[in-house]
């Protein structure tokens, strides 16, 4: 399904999430990847990179290849990550004919709404890993921790945007939940447009993530230490040497 947030509304992303807000998370992710690898990770594939705001804070001397399904989001990704390779591809089926020291799958994992999609995406990650390479998955929430909630954010000035997120689960027995997004978008002339759209996101247990990682031929890496206020859930696995 195509969502407006990633197509005709993609240009509003800089007004919804400032680039600087991703710096601490990027630094933490780099340190975790290095810790999981046992050495400095030199090449990273970012699957579902979106507009590339997070990736833009990664060290310039690390090779970072970015991929996303949305051409509009990749256009912004290229702006924020000049000189880095960007590919439009479906992470369930993508094959780049090369491997990396690490593969990163951040909040884009939430748009995988079936175990089959989760499994094929993890197989994609495994196919792009060097022997001994690490795969890190960072869902926004797992089933055990889901609570109905609202989040607000945005910017002021002209142009500017305000966002209200409402996370709720109409059927706790299945593997999805709903994200209701309401935007107030103020253009250069001060005209305000109200937009609402509903996203269906995946909601899986920790056990499901671990099971799918192992089914992709990966070994779970434990013992990582991270800041749960920045990264609520971290799953990390290694490709066998």
C-alpha positions as CSV (number, residue, x, y, z in Angstrom):
1,X,0.0,0.0,0.0
2,X,1.2,3.5,-0.8
3,X,1.0,6.1,1.9
4,X,0.9,9.8,1.3
5,X,3.5,10.4,4.0
6,X,6.1,8.7,1.8
7,X,4.8,10.0,-1.6
8,X,3.2,13.4,-2.2
9,X,3.8,14.5,1.4
10,X,7.4,13.4,1.5
11,X,8.6,17.0,1.0
12,X,7.2,17.8,4.5
13,X,9.6,15.5,6.3
14,X,12.2,18.2,7.2
15,X,9.4,20.1,9.0
16,X,8.1,17.0,10.8
17,X,11.5,15.7,12.1
18,X,14.6,17.8,12.3
19,X,17.8,16.3,11.1
20,X,19.6,17.1,14.3
21,X,17.1,15.0,16.4
22,X,18.7,11.8,15.0
23,X,22.3,12.4,15.9
24,X,22.4,10.7,19.3
25,X,20.6,7.6,17.9
26,X,22.9,7.3,15.0
27,X,26.0,7.5,17.2
28,X,24.5,4.8,19.5
29,X,23.7,2.6,16.6
30,X,27.2,2.8,15.2
31,X,28.7,1.8,18.6
32,X,26.3,-1.1,18.9
33,X,27.1,-2.4,15.4
34,X,30.8,-2.2,16.2
35,X,30.2,-3.9,19.6
36,X,28.2,-6.7,17.9
37,X,30.8,-7.2,15.2
38,X,33.8,-7.2,17.5
39,X,35.5,-4.6,15.3
40,X,34.7,-1.4,13.5
41,X,32.0,-1.9,10.9
42,X,33.2,-0.5,7.6
43,X,30.3,-1.1,5.2
44,X,26.5,-0.9,6.1
45,X,23.4,-1.5,4.1
46,X,20.5,0.5,5.5
47,X,17.2,-1.1,4.4
48,X,14.2,1.1,4.5
49,X,16.2,4.3,4.9
50,X,13.4,6.7,4.3
51,X,14.6,10.3,3.9
52,X,18.0,9.4,5.2
53,X,18.0,11.8,8.3
54,X,19.4,9.1,10.6
55,X,21.9,7.8,8.0
56,X,23.2,11.4,7.5
57,X,24.8,11.3,11.0
58,X,26.8,8.1,10.3
59,X,30.6,8.5,10.1
60,X,31.6,9.8,6.6
61,X,34.4,7.3,6.3
62,X,32.0,4.3,6.7
63,X,30.5,3.1,3.4
64,X,26.7,3.4,3.7
65,X,24.4,2.1,1.0
66,X,20.7,3.1,1.4
67,X,17.6,1.6,0.0
68,X,13.9,2.4,0.1
69,X,10.7,1.5,-1.7
70,X,9.7,5.2,-2.2
71,X,11.3,7.2,-4.9
72,X,10.1,10.4,-3.2
73,X,11.8,9.5,0.0
74,X,15.0,8.5,-1.8
75,X,15.1,11.9,-3.4
76,X,15.4,13.5,0.1
77,X,17.8,10.7,1.1
78,X,20.2,11.7,-1.6
79,X,20.0,15.3,-0.5
80,X,20.9,14.4,3.1
81,X,23.5,11.8,2.1
82,X,25.5,13.3,-0.9
83,X,27.9,10.8,-2.5
84,X,26.2,7.8,-1.0
85,X,24.7,5.1,-3.1
86,X,20.8,4.9,-3.0
87,X,18.6,2.1,-4.4
88,X,14.9,2.0,-4.9
89,X,13.9,-1.6,-4.0
90,X,11.5,-3.7,-2.0
91,X,13.4,-5.0,1.0
92,X,11.5,-8.3,0.8
93,X,13.1,-9.2,-2.6
94,X,16.0,-6.8,-3.0
95,X,19.3,-8.3,-4.2
96,X,22.3,-6.0,-4.8
97,X,24.8,-8.7,-5.8
98,X,27.2,-7.7,-3.0
99,X,27.6,-8.1,0.7
100,X,28.3,-5.8,3.7
101,X,29.8,-5.9,7.2
102,X,26.4,-5.0,8.6
103,X,22.8,-4.6,7.6
104,X,20.5,-2.2,9.5
105,X,16.7,-2.4,9.5
106,X,15.2,0.4,11.6
107,X,11.5,1.5,11.9
108,X,10.7,0.4,8.3
109,X,10.3,-3.1,9.8
110,X,7.0,-1.9,11.2
111,X,5.5,-2.0,7.7
112,X,6.0,-5.7,7.5
113,X,2.6,-7.0,8.6
114,X,2.9,-10.7,8.2
115,X,5.4,-13.3,9.4
116,X,6.1,-14.2,5.7
117,X,7.1,-10.6,5.0
118,X,9.3,-10.6,8.1
119,X,10.9,-13.8,7.1
120,X,11.7,-12.8,3.5
121,X,13.1,-9.5,4.6
122,X,15.4,-11.2,7.1
123,X,16.5,-13.5,4.3
124,X,17.3,-10.4,2.2
125,X,19.5,-9.2,5.1
126,X,21.3,-12.5,5.4
127,X,21.9,-12.6,1.6
128,X,23.7,-9.2,1.9
129,X,25.9,-10.0,4.8
130,X,29.6,-11.0,4.8
131,X,30.4,-14.2,6.7
132,X,30.5,-13.0,10.3
133,X,28.5,-9.9,9.4
134,X,25.8,-8.5,11.7
135,X,22.2,-7.7,11.2
136,X,20.4,-5.2,13.5
137,X,16.6,-4.9,13.7
138,X,15.0,-2.0,15.6
139,X,11.2,-2.2,15.8
140,X,9.4,0.7,17.4
141,X,7.5,-1.7,19.6
142,X,6.9,-5.4,20.2
143,X,3.7,-7.1,21.1
144,X,4.6,-7.6,24.8
145,X,5.1,-3.8,25.3
146,X,2.3,-2.3,23.1
147,X,0.2,0.4,24.8
148,X,-2.3,2.8,23.2
149,X,-0.6,6.1,23.0
150,X,-0.5,9.5,21.3
151,X,2.6,11.5,20.1
152,X,2.8,15.1,18.9
153,X,5.5,17.0,17.2
154,X,6.5,19.2,14.3
155,X,7.7,22.7,13.6
156,X,6.8,26.4,13.7
157,X,7.3,29.2,11.3
158,X,6.6,29.3,7.5
159,X,6.5,26.8,6.1
160,X,5.8,24.4,9.0
161,X,4.0,21.3,10.0
162,X,2.4,19.8,13.1
163,X,1.7,16.1,13.5
164,X,-0.5,14.0,15.8
165,X,0.1,10.3,16.0
166,X,-2.4,7.9,17.6
167,X,-1.2,4.4,18.0
168,X,-4.0,1.9,18.8
169,X,-4.9,-1.8,18.3
170,X,-8.4,-2.6,17.2
171,X,-7.7,-6.4,17.4
172,X,-5.2,-7.5,20.0
173,X,-5.5,-11.1,18.7
174,X,-3.8,-10.4,15.4
175,X,-0.3,-9.2,14.4
176,X,-1.0,-5.6,13.4
177,X,-2.0,-2.3,14.9
178,X,-3.2,1.1,13.6
179,X,-1.3,4.3,13.4
180,X,-3.6,7.3,12.8
181,X,-1.7,10.4,11.5
182,X,-3.2,13.8,11.4
183,X,-1.1,16.7,9.8
184,X,-1.6,20.4,9.8
185,X,0.6,21.7,6.9
186,X,1.4,25.4,6.5
187,X,2.8,26.5,3.2
188,X,5.0,29.5,2.2
189,X,1.9,31.7,1.9
190,X,0.6,30.7,5.4
191,X,-2.2,28.5,4.0
192,X,-3.0,25.6,6.2
193,X,-4.1,22.2,5.0
194,X,-5.4,19.4,7.3
195,X,-4.5,15.8,6.2
196,X,-5.4,12.5,7.9
197,X,-4.3,9.0,6.9
198,X,-4.3,5.6,8.6
199,X,-1.3,3.2,8.5
200,X,-1.4,-0.5,9.3
201,X,1.8,-1.6,11.1
202,X,3.2,-5.0,12.2
203,X,3.1,-6.1,15.8
204,X,5.1,-9.2,16.6
205,X,6.4,-10.8,19.8
206,X,10.1,-10.9,20.7
207,X,10.0,-14.6,20.2
208,X,8.7,-14.1,16.6
209,X,11.6,-11.8,15.8
210,X,14.1,-14.3,17.2
211,X,12.5,-17.3,15.4
212,X,12.5,-15.5,12.1
213,X,16.2,-14.4,12.5
214,X,17.2,-18.0,13.2
215,X,15.1,-19.3,10.3
216,X,17.1,-17.0,8.0
217,X,20.3,-18.8,9.1
218,X,21.5,-16.1,11.6
219,X,22.8,-16.5,15.1
220,X,21.4,-14.3,17.9
221,X,23.9,-12.0,19.5
222,X,23.1,-11.2,23.2
223,X,24.7,-9.0,25.8
224,X,24.5,-5.7,24.0
225,X,24.1,-2.7,26.2
226,X,22.0,0.2,24.9
227,X,19.9,3.1,26.1
228,X,16.3,2.0,26.1
229,X,15.1,5.6,26.1
230,X,16.7,6.0,22.7
231,X,16.4,2.4,21.3
232,X,13.4,0.6,22.9
233,X,14.0,-2.8,21.2
234,X,17.2,-4.1,19.6
235,X,17.5,-7.5,17.9
236,X,21.0,-8.4,16.6
237,X,22.2,-11.5,14.8
238,X,25.3,-12.7,13.0
239,X,25.8,-14.6,9.8
240,X,27.8,-17.8,10.3
241,X,31.3,-17.7,9.1
